[in-house]
Amino acid sequence: MQASMHLQRGGCFPARPRPQSRVRFSGVACQATKVKQSVTEKMAELKEKGKVAFIPFIAAGDPDLETTEAAVRSLDALGADIIELGVPYSDPLADGPVIQNAATRALDKGTNLDQVIDLVRRVSPSTSAALVLFTYFNPIMRRGMDRFCEEISEAGVGG
């Protein structure tokens, strides 16, 4: 099962979402505390302006984490509204061949969830785009939902 985490300001809490303020995620909603602008806020801003979002996807760690970091910074400078970072996973069954191959290359280089979170921690203070993690649910469950939410929120993940 794949999931994109949707976060807003405030921390992690049991999901009982209110319209336009919290997003339910498999029983838990996470709220970001260090994010300049959440995904929800960015989308509302763009809607108000009658614009659409530029949301590029990058497989984190392919070809390596240094290139991923440079790509995030470049995409932000080029005006990305939200940047989606794919966390490599060993059994990417729901992904197509391009993402499967990118995940395999990243894993072969040793890329893991902690390194992706560290990358976000490095780039988030200097990016205006919201950063989103695209991952399977298994790594989240292995880490624990509350711990995962706290760690990515602290790092600056916006969704």
C-alpha positions, -999 to 999 in steps of 0.1 A, spaced: 0 0 0 14 34 -9 7 66 9 14 103 7 14 119 41 -6 151 43 5 173 72 -5 206 87 7 226 117 5 212 152 18 176 156 3 141 154 -32 133 167 -59 107 163 -78 113 131 -112 129 134 -107 154 105 -124 187 103 -131 198 67 -102 218 52 -81 216 83 -69 179 88 -66 150 64 -73 115 76 -45 90 70 -53 54 79 -65 63 113 -39 90 122 -35 125 109 -2 143 113 3 180 115 36 196 106 51 221 131 82 234 112 66 237 77 64 272 62 33 263 43 14 231 44 2 213 12 -34 222 21 -24 259 25 -5 259 -8 -34 243 -27 -59 268 -12 -36 297 -21 -33 284 -57 -70 278 -60 -77 313 -48 -54 326 -75 -70 304 -102 -37 285 -107 -26 249 -108 2 234 -88 36 224 -103 44 191 -84 74 173 -96 83 138 -83 119 126 -75 129 91 -65 151 100 -35 186 85 -38 186 80 -75 212 83 -88 224 93 -53 214 116 -24 237 145 -34 220 146 -68 186 144 -52 194 173 -29 206 194 -58 175 185 -78 152 195 -50 170 229 -47 168 234 -85 131 225 -87 124 249 -59 143 276 -77 123 269 -109 90 275 -91 78 241 -79 49 245 -55 52 210 -39 81 186 -44 73 149 -39 102 127 -27 97 90 -33 112 69 -5 128 38 -20 112 5 -9 123 -30 -15 90 -43 -29 76 -15 -50 47 -36 -64 23 -8 -69 47 14 -89 54 13 -126 87 2 -140 103 37 -140 98 42 -102 106 5 -95 139 8 -113 147 41 -96 139 27 -62 161 -4 -69 190 19 -79 186 40 -48 184 9 -25 215 -5 -42 233 28 -32 221 22 4 194 49 5 170 45 34 142 64 51 165 80 77 187 94 50 156 108 31 144 125 63 179 139 69 179 152 33 145 170 40 160 184 72 188 199 52 168 214 23 135 224 40 148 256 57 159 271 24 130 259 1 97 276 -5 81 245 -20 63 221 4 81 188 6 60 156 5 71 120 11 57 93 -11 61 60 6 46 26 12 29 21 45 52 -7 57 81 15 66 57 38 85 42 9 105 77 -5 112 88 29 126 55 35 144 30 60 132 35 86 160 73 84 157 71 87 119 49 117 121 70 134 147 102 128 128 90 140 94 72 169 109 104 180 127 124 176 95 100 199 76 79 176 55 47 193 45 28 163 34 
